[in-house]
């Protein structure tokens, strides 16, 4: 990803989001030709020369001082996450410091043992790109029972949660508030991409989603930035119904961005009962050994709804989408 171009696009998106009257500027009675603040207005308010700011926005400035970035962040009313993202984009060499993770990463033996010991808690290990490196039995049943249990062990079949959220019909229907999940996924991916602008595998994921899913492309173009380490997922599981599960992201020390995610239900709640039921019906003794497992990816992979209500399959034509309340 081109860091100077990303910096310029990010600054433009945040400049366009501010109205002059929001920051004490009385708009001229004549019609404005730009949405939001003009370059010279932002530069003046931030105490930055218009020449220097223009070079930043056009990707022609070599660097920006801490003072300049802090002033721009304050004037643009950036959040803490957005301010960190601005600094990453303005200093791509520093943002990408540290070893890049291998294209084919693996969960450690100790991480797998921990997952296996969490028999009543759905859990999985992800890398910074959101590739699933490992999951326990309940984690697989909760998020992707339609995929092969061993798929994280095969690089060619390895699930990626961001890709699945946009291109896997069964996975996206798991979320009752899909739009919120999609926005958070894109915002988190933006933050990671800004920190690691030279990660080719990450760029390939972004490129695939941009080309194959208009929903992703539209959100990506708005440059949302936000980190999410904990919260609540509102799910509608095909086997056990509605569940509200809390989740926590725990960074695994000594790795290049790997983290463990665990899901829990409030004690005594219907969600806890549903989670126990899911564990029961998907236990090895409860499964029919003669049942045919859906193929990895199957007919549902590579699916994305267009704005006109059709489904887009990369390399194929749009077909009517089945109804969904998500």
BAVO-461285 format. One record per residue: residue in three letters; y, z, x of N, C-alpha, C, O in turn. Coordinates in steps of 0.001 Angstrom, whole numbers, plus 500000, padded with zeros to 6 digits. Layout:
# BAVO-461285
   type      n.v      n.w      n.u     ca.v     ca.w     ca.u      c.v      c.w      c.u      o.v      o.w      o.u
    Ala        Y        Z        X        Y        Z        X        Y        Z        X        Y        Z        X
...
END
This chain:
# BAVO-461285
   type      n.v      n.w      n.u     ca.v     ca.w     ca.u      c.v      c.w      c.u      o.v      o.w      o.u
    Unk   498816   500000   500830   500000   500000   500000   501239   500000   500868   501277   500694   501884
    Unk   502256   499237   500492   503474   499074   501268   504390   500260   501010   505007   500345   499948
    Unk   504487   501181   501974   505260   502407   501778   506743   502134   501513   507300   502729   500591
    Unk   507419   501244   502293   508831   500981   502002   509053   500459   500591   510004   500867   499923
    Unk   508193   499565   500131   508304   499035   498776   508060   500122   497742   508749   500185   496724
    Unk   507068   500987   498008   506783   502085   497095   507978   503034   497003   508309   503510   495916
    Unk   508621   503310   498127   509792   504180   498129   510908   503580   497286   511516   504275   496473
    Unk   511177   502300   497475   512223   501647   496708   511936   501648   495215   512823   501919   494405
    Unk   510700   501347   494856   510332   501327   493437   510447   502721   492826   510880   502871   491683
    Unk   510055   503742   493597   510133   505110   493082   511587   505511   492850   511918   506064   491802
    Unk   512455   505235   493821   513865   505572   493663   514485   504826   492481   515260   505407   491722
    Unk   514154   503561   492324   514688   502790   491192   514242   503376   489866   515032   503471   488927
    Unk   512964   503775   489785   512448   504311   488521   513146   505612   488151   513425   505854   486977
    Unk   513434   506457   489152   514095   507721   488855   515591   507525   488621   516192   508257   487834
    Unk   516184   506572   489276   517601   506261   489044   517795   505711   487631   518778   506029   486961
    Unk   516851   504888   487188   516951   504303   485848   516743   505338   484746   517169   505141   483608
    Unk   516078   506451   485097   515780   507469   484080   516954   508395   483805   516919   509156   482838
    Unk   518000   508350   484639   519163   509224   484467   520311   508463   483811   520693   507387   484272
    Unk   520860   509024   482733   522031   508440   482102   523290   509030   482740   523292   510198   483127
    Unk   524345   508248   482854   525576   508756   483474   526077   510043   482826   526488   510978   483513
    Unk   526039   510079   481506   526545   511261   480804   525705   512503   481062   526182   513625   480887
    Unk   524431   512304   481485   523580   513460   481780   524065   514241   482992   523772   515428   483129
    Unk   524802   513579   483867   525247   514246   485099   526765   514258   485219   527312   514376   486315
    Unk   527434   514136   484084   528880   514327   484074   529714   513108   484360   530908   513234   484631
    Unk   529118   511913   484309   529889   510689   484514   530213   510083   483155   529319   509880   482333
    Unk   531498   509792   482915   531897   509157   481664   531693   507659   481790   532353   507010   482601
    Unk   530769   507093   480983   530502   505652   481096   531743   504814   480795   532545   505162   479927
    Unk   531887   503723   481513   532986   502797   481260   532758   502133   479907   531622   501812   479560
    Unk   533821   501926   479147   533644   501335   477807   532997   499961   477813   532400   499559   476814
    Unk   533103   499228   478927   532438   497931   478981   530935   498129   479119   530471   499172   479579
    Unk   530201   497133   478721   528742   497227   478739   528211   497295   480166   528605   496505   481024
    Unk   527307   498253   480411   526690   498390   481720   525548   497385   481868   524816   497115   480916
    Unk   525412   496853   483039   524358   495865   483281   523083   496487   483825   522086   495791   484016
    Unk   523105   497786   484077   521915   498439   484599   521525   499591   483686   522364   500172   482998
    Unk   520221   499913   483692   519735   501066   482961   519839   502285   483868   519341   502267   484994
    Unk   520480   503336   483387   520609   504532   484207   521776   504442   485168   522775   503776   484893
    Unk   521640   505119   486298   522717   505169   487285   522757   503910   488140   521730   503296   488429
    Unk   523971   503544   488537   524121   502493   489535   523847   503085   490912   523895   504301   491099
    Unk   523561   502213   491870   523321   502671   493237   524513   503449   493778   524358   504517   494370
    Unk   525712   502893   493564   526897   503543   494126   527163   504893   493467   527687   505803   494109
    Unk   526804   505030   492184   526984   506312   491510   526042   507360   492084   526445   508495   492338
    Unk   524785   506977   492286   523828   507914   492852   524215   508295   494271   524156   509468   494641
    Unk   524610   507309   495064   524995   507579   496447   526181   508531   496504   526204   509451   497322
    Unk   527167   508312   495636   528355   509168   495617   527987   510598   495238   528432   511545   495886
    Unk   527178   510761   494196   526798   512092   493744   525949   512824   494777   526032   514046   494901
    Unk   525131   512076   495520   524251   512685   496516   524942   512878   497862   524385   513499   498767
    Unk   526160   512344   497991   526869   512463   499266   526263   511607   500350   526279   511981   501523
    Unk   525724   510453   499969   525083   509527   500903   525864   508230   500887   526343   507809   499833
    Unk   525999   507599   502021   526720   506327   502043   525944   505293   501233   524714   505274   501238
    Unk   526680   504440   500543   526035   503420   499729   525205   502480   500596   524173   501975   500154
    Unk   525648   502248   501813   524891   501376   502716   523542   501991   503057   522510   501320   503015
    Unk   523563   503282   503396   522306   503948   503765   521367   504027   502569   520167   503789   502703
    Unk   521911   504364   501393   521037   504451   500223   520447   503081   499879   519268   502977   499542
    Unk   521263   502041   499965   520768   500696   499659   519641   500308   500603   518655   499702   500183
    Unk   519784   500654   501875   518731   500354   502842   517446   501117   502500   516348   500583   502662
    Unk   517580   502368   502027   516408   503134   501616   515714   502464   500433   514495   502294   500424
    Unk   516502   502093   499452   515923   501518   498241   515316   500140   498502   514378   499734   497816
    Unk   515836   499437   499471   515314   498108   499811   514234   498167   500876   513709   497133   501287
    Unk   513893   499390   501333   512835   499538   502317   513225   499113   503708   512361   498782   504520
    Unk   514535   499114   504003   514993   498658   505313   515417   499799   506225   515741   499564   507389
    Unk   515421   501045   505715   515787   502186   506551   514559   502709   507281   513483   502828   506694
    Unk   514722   503020   508554   513599   503504   509361   513204   504910   508942   512017   505225   508865
    Unk   514188   505756   508671   513892   507132   508303   515052   507706   507519   516133   507121   507454
    Unk   514810   508857   506928   515848   509581   506194   515757   511046   506592   514664   511597   506729
    Unk   516896   511661   506774   516914   513058   507197   516502   513971   506054   516497   513576   504888
    Unk   516154   515207   506417   515811   516196   505392   516975   516401   504436   516782   516548   503229
    Unk   518197   516409   504989   519368   516617   504147   519550   515521   503117   519861   515796   501958
    Unk   519357   514278   503537   519501   513146   502621   518443   513203   501514   518760   513030   500337
    Unk   517198   513443   501895   516125   513496   500905   516321   514667   499943   516085   514531   498742
    Unk   516746   515797   500458   516986   516960   499597   518119   516684   498616   518036   517061   497447
    Unk   519161   516038   499082   520295   515718   498220   519913   514710   497148   520319   514841   495993
    Unk   519121   513689   497535   518665   512702   496551   517773   513353   495505   517892   513070   494313
    Unk   516877   514228   495956   515973   514906   495027   516755   515762   494040   516439   515796   492850
    Unk   517782   516455   494542   518597   517299   493659   519363   516441   492645   519403   516768   491459
    Unk   519957   515368   493104   520753   514511   492222   519882   513820   491181   520283   513675   490026
    Unk   518692   513396   491591   517783   512716   490671   516995   513692   489798   516233   513282   488923
    Unk   517192   515000   490050   516532   516050   489272   515008   515926   489357   514307   515985   488348
    Unk   514524   515755   490565   513090   515597   490775   512387   516945   490677   512957   517981   491018
    Unk   511153   516920   490211   510312   518108   490214   509826   518375   491635   510055   517567   492536
    Unk   509162   519501   491832   508620   519804   493158   507619   518737   493598   507626   518316   494755
    Unk   506758   518299   492675   505783   517255   493010   506481   515951   493360   506097   515274   494314
    Unk   507503   515597   492591   508224   514355   492850   508991   514425   494175   509093   513429   494892
    Unk   509527   515608   494494   510233   515771   495767   509276   515602   496942   509601   514943   497929
    Unk   508094   516203   496828   507084   516042   497878   506677   514577   498001   506475   514080   499109
    Unk   506557   513893   496882   506183   512475   496884   507279   511638   497553   506989   510718   498318
    Unk   508535   511968   497256   509652   511255   497882   509576   511377   499401   509771   510391   500111
    Unk   509297   512568   499901   509203   512780   501344   508016   512028   501942   508111   511493   503046
    Unk   506908   511988   501221   505739   511240   501703   506054   509759   501830   505685   509120   502816
    Unk   506741   509213   500823   507056   507788   500839   508095   507455   501912   508054   506386   502521
    Unk   509025   508384   502133   510074   508129   503114   509565   508269   504543   510158   507733   505480
    Unk   508446   509004   504702   507880   509227   506034   506379   508969   506004   505589   509906   506123
    Unk   505977   507715   505848   504550   507398   505702   503701   507789   506898   502519   508096   506738
    Unk   504280   507784   508101   503500   508162   509284   503075   509617   509204   501936   509958   509522
    Unk   504005   510484   508773   503687   511906   508651   502770   512153   507469   501897   513019   507525
    Unk   502965   511390   506390   502160   511597   505187   500699   511288   505429   499830   511932   504841
    Unk   500404   510308   506290   499025   509894   506502   498404   510531   507737   497376   510064   508230
    Unk   499030   511604   508242   498481   512252   509425   497136   512875   509119   496850   513222   507973
    Unk   496315   513017   510139   494981   513580   509945   493959   512469   509794   494318   511332   509486
    Unk   492692   512787   510007   491645   511766   509950   491431   511238   508542   491472   511991   507569
    Unk   491204   509943   508447   490902   509342   507151   489442   509615   506810   488586   509557   507693
    Unk   489142   509912   505549   487750   510152   505184   486952   508855   505292   487510   507775   505097
    Unk   485675   508939   505596   484867   507722   505685   484792   507017   504339   484912   507639   503284
    Unk   484591   505705   504400   484489   504942   503147   483308   505436   502315   483351   505389   501086
    Unk   482274   505900   502971   481118   506457   502265   480999   507925   502649   480342   508257   503635
    Unk   481631   508807   501878   481598   510238   502151   480381   510858   501474   479761   510252   500601
    Unk   480056   512067   501890   478915   512776   501313   479266   514245   501136   480037   514804   501915
    Unk   478701   514864   500113   478836   516301   499937   477906   517006   500918   476792   516541   501160
    Unk   478346   518102   501471   477522   518829   502433   476335   519485   501742   476316   519638   500520
    Unk   475347   519870   502544   474167   520533   501996   474541   521859   501337   473977   522231   500307
    Unk   475500   522570   501942   475899   523852   501363   476618   523657   500030   476455   524462   499113
    Unk   477412   522591   499920   478089   522310   498651   477065   521967   497567   477212   522379   496417
    Unk   476042   521221   497936   474998   520882   496970   474222   522132   496541   473860   522267   495372
    Unk   473970   523028   497470   473286   524270   497114   474126   525096   496146   473600   525696   495209
    Unk   475440   525121   496381   476323   525849   495485   476298   525236   494087   476237   525962   493094
    Unk   476345   523921   494004   476280   523257   492703   474982   523594   491981   474987   523890   490786
    Unk   473875   523548   492707   472573   523822   492094   472486   525258   491594   471815   525528   490598
    Unk   473164   526187   492282   473122   527585   491874   473962   527850   490631   473770   528865   489961
    Unk   474880   526959   490319   475754   527125   489152   475059   526546   487922   475490   525531   487375
    Unk   473995   527192   487500   473138   526635   486455   473788   526619   485074   473442   525778   484244
    Unk   474721   527531   484812   475341   527610   483494   476765   527071   483473   477458   527179   482461
    Unk   477203   526494   484585   478572   525999   484702   478556   524531   485122   478014   524215   486182
    Unk   479124   523632   484338   479224   522238   484777   480127   522165   486006   481227   522718   486006
    Unk   479670   521493   487035   480458   521416   488266   480136   520137   489014   479046   519582   488876
    Unk   481085   519674   489803   480890   518470   490606   481794   518530   491824   482772   519277   491853
    Unk   481453   517731   492833   482251   517612   494048   482851   516214   494081   482141   515219   493936
    Unk   484170   516150   494275   484885   514882   494339   485545   514730   495699   485841   515724   496362
    Unk   485777   513488   496119   486627   513287   497282   488045   513052   496788   488301   513084   495584
    Unk   488968   512816   497716   490367   512686   497304   490610   511436   496458   491628   511347   495771
    Unk   489693   510474   496499   489829   509256   495703   489241   509412   494300   489291   508477   493502
    Unk   488688   510580   493996   488022   510879   492725   486643   510254   492616   486120   510115   491510
    Unk   486039   509874   493739   484632   509480   493739   483781   510738   493562   484056   511773   494169
    Unk   482753   510640   492731   481837   511764   492542   480830   511762   493682   480031   510835   493807
    Unk   480868   512801   494515   479941   512898   495638   478661   513634   495248   477601   513393   495825
    Unk   478762   514521   494276   477588   515264   493803   477977   515976   492513   479147   516280   492284
    Unk   476976   516236   491676   477195   517054   490487   475924   517812   490174   474828   517397   490551
    Unk   476081   518928   489482   474876   519637   489076   474388   519069   487747   475026   518192   487164
    Unk   473260   519573   487278   472657   519008   486065   473595   519080   484875   473715   518114   484120
    Unk   474263   520217   484698   475131   520373   483540   476420   519559   483689   476966   519068   482701
    Unk   476904   519420   484927   478080   518581   485148   477802   517131   484807   478638   516455   484207
    Unk   476637   516658   485187   476234   515293   484848   476103   515131   483341   476565   514137   482780
    Unk   475476   516102   482682   475280   516018   481228   476603   516064   480482   476761   515407   479453
    Unk   477558   516841   480997   478842   516974   480318   479672   515705   480420   480226   515246   479421
    Unk   479765   515132   481619   480710   514047   481853   480120   512648   481794   480804   511703   481400
    Unk   478867   512507   482178   478348   511142   482319   476847   511070   482116   476129   510526   482955
    Unk   476371   511613   481012   474940   511550   480738   474426   510142   480561   473219   509910   480629
    Unk   475337   509180   480331   474909   507783   480165   474705   507090   481511   474230   505955   481561
    Unk   475061   507767   482594   474829   507221   483931   473620   507894   484567   473220   508985   484161
    Unk   473052   507247   485551   471896   507804   486247   472294   509081   486979   473352   509135   487606
    Unk   471460   510094   486901   471753   511380   487532   471965   511218   489040   472786   511924   489627
    Unk   471245   510310   489657   471313   510152   491109   472403   509169   491548   472491   508863   492737
    Unk   473226   508668   490640   474213   507646   490993   475196   508083   492085   475598   507226   492872
    Unk   475614   509355   492193   476517   509708   493299   475901   509520   494680   476625   509410   495670
    Unk   474557   509482   494758   473894   509352   496050   473870   507916   496558   473564   507679   497727
    Unk   474188   506957   495695   474161   505545   496066   475582   504996   496061   476177   504864   494992
    Unk   476147   504670   497233   477542   504223   497287   477869   503095   496318   478961   503077   495750
    Unk   476965   502168   496119   477238   501042   495226   477356   501476   493773   478043   500822   492988
    Unk   476697   502571   493403   476703   503037   492019   477567   504276   491815   477668   504785   490699
    Unk   478180   504754   492865   478889   506036   492809   480007   506010   491768   480873   505137   491818
    Unk   479999   506955   490825   481054   506987   489799   482394   507408   490400   482445   508198   491342
    Unk   483457   506877   489850   484812   507297   490193   485485   507685   488881   485603   506858   487977
    Unk   485925   508932   488770   486408   509433   487491   487654   508706   486996   487812   508522   485789
    Unk   488538   508290   487895   489723   507560   487461   489341   506185   486949   489835   505747   485910
    Unk   488466   505500   487672   488013   504183   487226   487290   504288   485882   487487   503457   484995
    Unk   486459   505311   485742   485719   505486   484490   486650   505774   483324   486406   505312   482209
    Unk   487710   506529   483567   488618   506891   482482   489249   505659   481841   489554   505660   480649
    Unk   489441   504610   482636   490055   503391   482116   489056   502282   481804   489323   501446   480941
    Unk   487919   502254   482483   487024   501108   482363   485648   501419   481773   484847   500504   481582
    Unk   485363   502663   481486   484066   503045   480930   484301   503563   479512   484856   504646   479325
    Unk   483885   502800   478538   484160   503134   477136   483582   504484   476736   484234   505242   476018
    Unk   482392   504791   477179   481770   506055   476787   482481   507244   477416   482623   508288   476779
    Unk   482927   507098   478651   483611   508205   479307   484991   508430   478697   485393   509575   478495
    Unk   485709   507375   478407   487050   507545   477855   487009   508133   476449   487943   508824   476043
    Unk   485941   507869   475701   485841   508441   474372   485464   509921   474397   485486   510584   473360
    Unk   485120   510440   475572   484819   511854   475705   486073   512706   475499   485972   513871   475112
    Unk   487245   512139   475751   488496   512889   475691   489207   512678   474358   489506   511548   473973
    Unk   489472   513778   473661   490150   513664   472366   491616   513275   472532   492183   512640   471643
    Unk   492235   513640   473643   493627   513251   473920   493646   512329   475135   494162   512687   476193
    Unk   493080   511146   474969   492899   510225   476096   494228   509850   476747   494304   509749   477971
    Unk   495265   509645   475957   496551   509240   476533   497079   510277   477517   497604   509922   478572
    Unk   496944   511536   477182   497387   512595   478090   496548   512608   479356   497074   512779   480455
    Unk   495236   512426   479201   494356   512391   480365   494688   511204   481268   494696   511324   482493
    Unk   494962   510056   480643   495283   508858   481411   496575   509039   482192   496668   508636   483351
    Unk   497576   509648   481556   498849   509872   482238   498677   510816   483425   499242   510587   484494
    Unk   497897   511877   483233   497669   512825   484308   496888   512180   485453   497179   512427   486624
    Unk   495903   511359   485115   495104   510702   486142   495961   509788   487011   495824   509780   488234
    Unk   496847   509016   486375   497713   508112   487127   498710   508898   487971   498968   508543   489121
    Unk   499270   509964   487402   500241   510781   488140   499603   511433   489358   500225   511505   490418
    Unk   498382   511904   489221   497675   512517   490347   497343   511481   491412   497462   511745   492609
    Unk   496923   510288   490961   496576   509229   491901   497810   508760   492669   497718   508431   493852
    Unk   498961   508730   492001   500214   508365   492670   500513   509332   493807   500917   508922   494895
    Unk   500314   510606   493547   500599   511628   494549   499696   511456   495765   500158   511541   496902
    Unk   498410   511215   495526   497456   511026   496623   497768   509744   497393   497705   509724   498623
    Unk   498103   508682   496674   498417   507413   497330   499650   507534   498211   499722   506908   499268
    Unk   500626   508342   497780   501810   508545   498592   501507   509313   499863   502123   509072   500901
    Unk   500563   510237   499786   500193   511028   500962   499345   510228   501939   499341   510512   503137
    Unk   498623   509225   501433   497694   508468   502274   497911   506962   502058   497050   506286   501496
    Unk   499059   506443   502502   499385   505038   502231   498485   504037   502943   498479   502858   502588
    Unk   497722   504485   503943   496885   503554   504704   495402   503668   504349   494551   503132   505059
    Unk   495094   504355   503265   493709   504499   502820   493304   503233   502068   493677   503046   500910
    Unk   492547   502374   502727   492194   501077   502146   491296   501220   500918   491432   500465   499956
    Unk   490388   502180   500951   489497   502369   499806   490285   502814   498577   489998   502387   497458
    Unk   491267   503666   498789   492113   504110   497689   492931   502943   497146   493092   502799   495935
    Unk   493441   502121   498043   494208   500946   497621   493336   499976   496819   493819   499332   495888
    Unk   492062   499874   497177   491155   498992   496437   490939   499484   495009   490855   498686   494075
    Unk   490849   500805   494845   490698   501371   493497   491932   501067   492659   491823   500644   491508
    Unk   493110   501284   493244   494358   501002   492532   494443   499515   492189   494824   499150   491077
    Unk   494090   498668   493141   494138   497227   492896   493197   496790   491789   493566   495980   490939
    Unk   491977   497324   491795   491017   496959   490753   491516   497368   489377   491428   496592   488426
    Unk   492036   498574   489266   492519   499053   487979   493761   498290   487529   493916   497995   486344
    Unk   494644   497971   488472   495850   497224   488127   495506   495840   487603   496119   495362   486648
    Unk   494530   495199   488223   494148   493846   487825   493358   493818   486526   493496   492878   485744
    Unk   492538   494827   486281   491590   494775   485175   491990   495582   483944   491351   495461   482899
    Unk   493021   496393   484046   493369   497230   482905   494875   497297   482703   495562   497976   483466
    Unk   495402   496615   481703   496844   496662   481435   497348   498069   481152   498493   498394   481467
    Unk   496497   498909   480557   496918   500289   480278   497222   501039   481567   498216   501760   481658
    Unk   496367   500865   482550   496609   501501   483848   497841   500907   484510   498695   501640   485010
    Unk   497938   499585   484516   499035   498902   485189   500388   499345   484649   501326   499558   485418
    Unk   500493   499485   483328   501764   499888   482718   502141   501304   483134   503304   501582   483428
    Unk   501157   502194   483158   501437   503572   483568   501769   503647   485060   502673   504384   485453
    Unk   501062   502906   485876   501287   502923   487316   502705   502447   487639   503345   502975   488548
    Unk   503187   501470   486909   504517   500910   487162   505632   501902   486867   506745   501746   487370
    Unk   505352   502917   486061   506373   503916   485730   506476   505018   486790   507352   505878   486700
    Unk   505601   505000   487777   505631   505940   488900   505582   507408   488476   506399   508198   488948
    Unk   504656   507795   487605   504533   509229   487309   503953   509951   488516   503110   509400   489224
    Unk   504395   511173   488753   503902   511956   489875   503710   513394   489420   504645   514037   488944
    Unk   502496   513886   489569   502221   515272   489174   500857   515684   489718   499910   514898   489713
    Unk   500771   516916   490184   499482   517442   490620   498927   518348   489532   499681   518945   488763
    Unk   497617   518446   489474   496981   519272   488449   495774   519961   489071   494784   519305   489396
    Unk   495847   521268   489238   494760   522010   489858   493954   522824   488864   492856   523281   489181
    Unk   494487   523010   487670   493760   523757   486639   494325   523389   485274   495388   522779   485166
    Unk   493595   523771   484242   494050   523455   482895   492901   523506   481914   491887   524159   482162
    Unk   493061   522816   480799   492051   522781   479739   491767   521337   479376   492690   520542   479195
    Unk   490498   520999   479271   490064   519683   478830   489571   519792   477393   488748   520649   477071
    Unk   490078   518921   476539   489648   518878   475143   488677   517705   474998   489071   516542   475073
    Unk   487412   518033   474791   486350   517029   474813   485678   516894   473458   485683   517810   472635
    Unk   485102   515719   473259   484280   515448   472077   482979   514847   472595   482861   513633   472762
    Unk   481993   515731   472849   480757   515279   473478   479836   514632   472447   479713   515140   471333
    Unk   479185   513516   472799   478334   512815   471824   477115   513615   471373   476542   513314   470325
    Unk   476707   514627   472140   475522   515409   471770   475856   516708   471056   475146   517104   470131
    Unk   476924   517379   471472   477183   518728   470937   478554   518878   470294   478894   519970   469838
    Unk   479343   517826   470243   480607   517886   469533   481775   518400   470362   481794   518270   471586
    Unk   482752   518988   469670   484019   519378   470293   483861   520577   471218   483121   521517   470931
    Unk   484575   520517   472335   484614   521628   473287   485984   521669   473949   486562   520635   474286
    Unk   486490   522885   474127   487702   523101   474913   487290   523886   476153   486927   525059   476063
    Unk   487350   523233   477309   486852   523833   478547   487965   523968   479572   488700   523016   479834
    Unk   488083   525151   480147   489012   525359   481255   488399   524781   482524   487179   524787   482689
    Unk   489251   524280   483421   488741   523746   484677   489584   524242   485834   490766   524550   485677
    Unk   488959   524315   486995   489623   524710   488233   489223   523738   489340   488052   523388   489485
    Unk   490219   523309   490119   489995   522507   491318   490024   523412   492527   491027   524085   492766
    Unk   488961   523445   493290   488875   524293   494478   488661   523413   495708   487633   522747   495832
    Unk   489636   523415   496609   489535   522600   497821   488448   523168   498729   488387   524376   498956
    Unk   487595   522289   499243   486505   522709   500127   486998   522696   501566   487321   521628   502087
    Unk   487067   523840   502222   487583   523894   503600   486744   523028   504544   485536   522871   504366
    Unk   487411   522480   505535   486717   521704   506557   486382   520286   506158   485663   519598   506883
    Unk   486890   519824   505008   486640   518455   504558   487958   517699   504516   489030   518297   504609
    Unk   487874   516390   504377   489080   515564   504271   489415   515335   502801   489360   514214   502296
    Unk   489760   516420   502141   490222   516298   500760   489163   516469   499701   489439   516211   498529
    Unk   487962   516893   500053   486943   517115   499028   487264   518394   498253   487826   519343   498800
    Unk   486896   518402   496973   487140   519582   496145   486024   519748   495131   485373   518785   494725
    Unk   485821   520989   494736   484829   521304   493719   485558   521584   492415   486527   522344   492395
    Unk   485101   520979   491331   485670   521221   490010   484605   521876   489146   483475   521395   489058
    Unk   484979   522977   488511   484067   523703   487630   484711   523858   486256   485925   524030   486145
    Unk   483883   523797   485212   484349   523891   483830   483736   525136   483172   482536   525382   483295
    Unk   484557   525905   482484   484063   527099   481804   484632   527169   480395   485678   526593   480097
    Unk   483919   527887   479536   484355   528083   478148   484704   529550   477925   484166   530432   478595
    Unk   485594   529802   476995   485958   531181   476670   484742   531904   476105   484078   531395   475202
    Unk   484449   533089   476635   483280   533839   476151   483329   534070   474644   484360   534457   474093
    Unk   482203   533826   473992   482099   534039   472557   482692   532950   471691   482680   533062   470465
    Unk   483205   531911   472297   483853   530831   471545   482843   529775   471115   481752   529702   471681
    Unk   483188   528950   470117   482330   527816   469744   482081   526878   470926   481018   526266   471027
    Unk   483064   526771   471814   482887   525904   472985   481796   526438   473900   481034   525662   474477
    Unk   481717   527767   474038   480659   528347   474854   479298   528068   474223   478335   527755   474923
    Unk   479223   528183   472900   477963   527892   472207   477575   526431   472394   476404   526116   472610
    Unk   478568   525532   472311   478294   524103   472486   477834   523816   473905   476952   522983   474117
    Unk   478429   524503   474886   478040   524289   476277   476614   524771   476521   475853   524128   477243
    Unk   476253   525902   475919   474882   526390   476036   473906   525429   475377   472817   525179   475893
    Unk   474309   524897   474235   473445   523940   473545   473247   522688   474392   472145   522143   474463
    Unk   474318   522238   475031   474206   521063   475902   473230   521340   477038   472418   520482   477384
    Unk   473306   522532   477618   472371   522881   478676   470946   522910   478186   470025   522544   478916
    Unk   470755   523346   476945   469410   523433   476379   468823   522051   476093   467682   521768   476456
    Unk   469608   521198   475441   469069   519898   475031   468927   518929   476193   468214   517932   476084
    Unk   469601   519213   477309   469476   518314   478466   468627   518918   479578   468513   518329   480653
    Unk   468026   520088   479335   467146   520694   480328   465931   519805   480553   465488   519135   479619
    Unk   465385   519779   481747   464240   518904   482041   463094   519062   481051   462470   518069   480678
    Unk   462804   520280   480619   461694   520478   479695   461981   519955   478315   461062   519725   477529
    Unk   463279   519760   478003   463636   519291   476672   463774   517782   476615   463958   517217   475537
    Unk   463690   517126   477751   463874   515689   477778   462539   514960   477641   461499   515425   478107
    Unk   462606   513825   476999   461413   512995   476812   461219   512150   478064   462040   511273   478333
    Unk   460169   512382   478833   459976   511622   480080   459762   510141   479851   459870   509347   480786
    Unk   459456   509751   478601   459241   508333   478324   460514   507627   477882   460527   506410   477698
    Unk   461598   508408   477710   462845   507801   477239   463397   506871   478305   463232   507108   479501
    Unk   464056   505807   477856   464652   504840   478770   466091   505247   479025   466885   505357   478091
    Unk   466428   505469   480282   467783   505861   480645   468681   504625   480645   468264   503569   481119
    Unk   469912   504735   480119   470830   503596   480172   471072   503177   481607   471137   504014   482508
    Unk   471205   501883   481815   471459   501376   483159   472814   501855   483651   473741   502039   482863
    Unk   472923   502056   484966   474182   502497   485538   475253   501460   485238   475076   500272   485504
    Unk   476362   501921   484683   477417   500981   484322   477134   500390   482969   477972   500477   482072
    Unk   475976   499791   482795   475554   499256   481511   476545   498270   480930   477399   497729   481632
    Unk   476412   498048   479618   477309   497120   478945   478684   497717   478719   479620   497009   478349
    Unk   478812   499050   478945   480076   499686   478650   481027   499719   479847   482217   499987   479679
    Unk   480521   499453   481046   481386   499532   482213   482300   498315   482289   481958   497239   481798
    Unk   483464   498493   482906   484411   497403   483048   485128   497088   481769   485521   495940   481558
    Unk   485320   498079   480887   485929   497855   479588   487317   498457   479568   487522   499571   480051
    Unk   488272   497728   479013   489627   498245   478883   490260   497672   477637   490230   496459   477425
    Unk   490842   498541   476795   491510   498051   475601   492852   497441   475955   493604   497999   476755
    Unk   493155   496295   475362   494481   495724   475477   495351   496288   474366   494863   496963   473460
    Unk   496633   496007   474446   497537   496493   473422   497284   495884   472060   497709   496439   471047
    Unk   496585   494728   472016   496340   494088   470731   495047   494555   470084   494595   493964   469104
    Unk   494435   495630   470632   493241   496178   470006   491963   495501   470414   490924   495745   469800
    Unk   491995   494647   471439   490799   493991   471929   490327   494672   473199   491081   495381   473866
    Unk   489077   494442   473515   488494   494992   474731   488499   493920   475796   488146   492770   475534
    Unk   488904   494299   477010   488941   493364   478128   487824   493701   479096   487729   494835   479564
    Unk   486994   492747   479395   485944   492908   480394   486304   492033   481573   486420   490818   481407
    Unk   486488   492600   482773   486852   491783   483933   485927   490602   484093   484708   490751   484183
    Unk   486521   489425   484127   485728   488219   484264   485271   487667   482934   484609   486630   482896
    Unk   485610   488338   481830   485183   487867   480524   486343   487798   479569   487482   488036   479968
    Unk   486083   487475   478294   487119   487337   477294   487206   488602   476461   486263   489392   476402
    Unk   488356   488783   475816   488542   489945   474970   487664   489866   473737   487482   488791   473167
    Unk   487120   491002   473324   486330   491090   472111   486866   492221   471277   487454   493153   471826
    Unk   486687   492181   469960   487246   493249   469135   486758   494607   469570   485566   494798   469812
    Unk   487672   495552   469671   487300   496903   470079   486805   497691   468901   487300   497539   467785
    Unk   485803   498555   469152   485332   499412   468074   486346   500519   467857   487050   500905   468791
    Unk   486429   501025   466662   487426   502024   466333   487196   503303   467089   486059   503657   467399
    Unk   488284   504006   467390   488208   505282   468090   489400   506111   467685   490499   505589   467501
    Unk   489187   507384   467549   490269   508279   467186   490989   508821   468399   491937   509593   468253
    Unk   490558   508432   469619   491210   508942   470825   492506   508212   471080   493199   508505   472054
END
